[in-house]
Amino acid sequence: EIDKEWQKIQLSKNFIKFGNLKHVSSTVESKIEIHNIGLEPLIIRKIECSDGPFEVELVGERVIYRDQMAPLIIRINPSKCDFGAVTSRIMVISNEPQPPVKSFRVSAIIEK
C-alpha cells in the first residue's frame, strides 16, 4: 500500500518503441511523463541512460509537486547509429524512498 506521506513516482509508459527508422532520417523524439502521485515533493536527482544512441532531457524543474508532472523527452538521431536494433534502459533516480529508481526501456531499428 502507498504511504501518501511519501513522494511517489509514476511513469506514463514503461517502454518507448521508436520502431523502424531510416538511417538517413533526422532526429526523432518521443515523450513520457513523470508524475508525483504522493503528497511530498518529488525531486529528480539524476537521469541515466545505459549504452546506446538515445538522448534524454527533463523539461522543466527537477522538483515535481503533488499531483504534478514533468515531461521527459527521449531523442535518437538514426543517421548517427549503426544498422540494426538499438536498445537502452533509462533510469530516473529520485528521492522516493521505496524504490528510488524507476526505469524504462527504449528501442529502435535502424534500416537502410
ABEGO torsion letter per residue (X at the ends): XBBAABBBBBBABABBBAEBBBAABBBBBBBBBBBBABABBBBBABBBBBBEABBBBBBEBABBBBGBBBBBBBBBBAAABBBEBBBBBBBBBBABAOBABBBBBBBBBBBX
